[in-house]
Amino acid sequence: MPKHDMTKSDSSRIQSSQAKSGGDMSSGGFAARAQSAGDRSGASQAAPTSQGTGASGFTGSSSGSNKSGTGSSATSGTKK
């Protein structure tokens, strides 16, 4: 049987279905476990680095898309 990682979309669909049917929405229920699996899968696909993450979920690296100075500006790359 092929391996299928839980995606965030899958976990969202499961949570929605459980909530609509009046299922167990507690922290130990199936929907919560599905969300946890989707979060773990999403994190492993999004950041396959060897650096650890802190409690905030952000890595200590400064090479993210929020780095200031990235993108184009009026003065970058122009010759005088």
Phi, psi and omega in degrees: 000132182289148179283136178230112177285142178288127177262166177296327177295318177299313183293325177296318179296319179294315179298317180298316180297316180296317182294318181294327182270001180078025181286180182290112179253019180285171182292344179258003183281173182298320181297320179292320178293323177295318179296318179299317179295319178295320178295317179296317180295317179295321180291322181288332178278328184281325185224077181278041180269165179269359179281144179280163177248149178274189181297334181282344181091000180261143178280165180279358182284149178255020183259027180274179181284349179271006181293130179289147180094356178274158181095188184261152174222169185293332185260346183283133176081002180267144179256147181256000000 
